[in-house]
Amino acid sequence: MLTMERTGRERPALREVFIVVTDMSGRRHALAPSFIAGISDADDTAMNACVTLRTGAVLLITESLDALMSRLGACQR
């Protein structure tokens, strides 16, 4: 059996899943779902979405709200 003694300096590995989105300028962003405050339609066409981060920053994304919600595994009505 293998055991490991912790000295207090080790930190557990971050195992959060990230979602990669592309903004309107072509930049890619890897977002932790826990960092997303909200997602909404960006316009009347529902082809793009706005992602609001917990910092208050807003990203205009080249993906629909429904597509983002599906990738996040969120419940939809």
C-alpha contacts under 8 A as a table, 3 or more apart, distances in Angstrom:
res1	aa1	res2	aa2	distance
6	R	9	R	7.51
6	R	10	E	6.84
7	T	10	E	6.82
8	G	11	R	7.81
16	E	32	A	6.86
17	V	32	A	6.33
17	V	33	P	7.52
18	F	30	A	5.71
18	F	31	L	5.19
18	F	32	A	4.59
18	F	33	P	6.62
19	I	30	A	5.46
19	I	31	L	5.24
19	I	32	A	6.42
19	I	33	P	7.06
19	I	71	R	7.70
19	I	72	L	7.36
20	V	28	R	6.60
20	V	29	H	5.47
20	V	30	A	4.34
20	V	31	L	6.27
21	V	28	R	5.62
21	V	29	H	5.36
21	V	30	A	6.54
21	V	31	L	7.65
21	V	61	I	6.75
21	V	62	T	7.87
21	V	63	E	7.93
22	T	25	S	7.97
22	T	26	G	5.79
22	T	27	R	5.54
22	T	28	R	4.38
22	T	29	H	6.26
22	T	61	I	5.78
22	T	62	T	6.12
22	T	63	E	7.92
23	D	26	G	5.40
23	D	27	R	5.50
23	D	28	R	6.43
23	D	29	H	7.71
23	D	59	L	6.33
23	D	60	L	5.44
23	D	61	I	4.33
23	D	62	T	5.84
24	M	27	R	7.45
24	M	60	L	5.95
24	M	61	I	5.83
24	M	62	T	5.86
31	L	35	F	6.84
31	L	36	I	7.47
32	A	35	F	5.34
32	A	36	I	7.10
33	P	36	I	5.38
33	P	72	L	7.29
34	S	37	A	7.78
35	F	53	L	5.92
35	F	54	R	5.67
36	I	39	I	7.74
36	I	51	V	6.98
36	I	52	T	6.15
36	I	53	L	4.56
36	I	54	R	5.88
37	A	51	V	7.68
37	A	52	T	5.47
37	A	53	L	5.01
37	A	54	R	5.04
38	G	51	V	5.93
38	G	52	T	5.11
38	G	53	L	6.96
39	I	49	A	6.74
39	I	50	C	5.64
39	I	51	V	4.57
39	I	52	T	6.18
39	I	65	L	6.66
40	S	49	A	5.57
40	S	50	C	5.27
40	S	51	V	6.70
40	S	65	L	6.12
41	D	44	D	7.47
41	D	46	A	5.48
41	D	47	M	7.71
41	D	48	N	6.27
41	D	49	A	4.51
41	D	50	C	6.10
41	D	64	S	7.05
41	D	65	L	5.82
42	A	46	A	6.72
42	A	47	M	7.79
42	A	48	N	5.40
42	A	49	A	4.53
42	A	50	C	5.25
42	A	60	L	7.07
43	D	46	A	5.83
43	D	47	M	7.59
43	D	48	N	6.92
43	D	49	A	7.68
45	T	48	N	7.63
46	A	49	A	7.14
46	A	64	S	5.90
46	A	65	L	7.16
47	M	62	T	7.25
47	M	63	E	6.16
47	M	64	S	4.71
47	M	65	L	7.76
48	N	60	L	7.16
48	N	61	I	5.68
48	N	62	T	4.97
48	N	63	E	4.85
48	N	64	S	4.61
48	N	65	L	6.90
49	A	60	L	5.95
49	A	61	I	5.14
49	A	62	T	6.77
49	A	63	E	6.03
49	A	64	S	5.28
49	A	65	L	5.24
50	C	58	V	6.43
50	C	59	L	5.57
50	C	60	L	4.64
50	C	61	I	5.93
50	C	65	L	7.96
51	V	58	V	5.57
51	V	59	L	5.13
51	V	60	L	6.54
51	V	61	I	7.10
52	T	56	G	6.23
52	T	57	A	5.87
52	T	58	V	4.44
52	T	59	L	6.49
53	L	56	G	5.39
53	L	57	A	5.39
53	L	58	V	6.22
54	R	57	A	7.37
61	I	64	S	7.77
63	E	67	A	6.42
63	E	68	L	6.75
64	S	67	A	5.20
64	S	68	L	6.33
65	L	68	L	5.18
65	L	69	M	6.06
66	D	69	M	5.10
66	D	70	S	6.07
67	A	70	S	5.10
67	A	71	R	6.26
68	L	71	R	5.11
68	L	72	L	6.16
69	M	72	L	5.04
69	M	73	G	6.18
69	M	74	A	5.28
69	M	75	C	7.53
69	M	76	Q	7.48
70	S	73	G	5.04
70	S	74	A	6.12
70	S	75	C	7.97
71	R	74	A	7.72
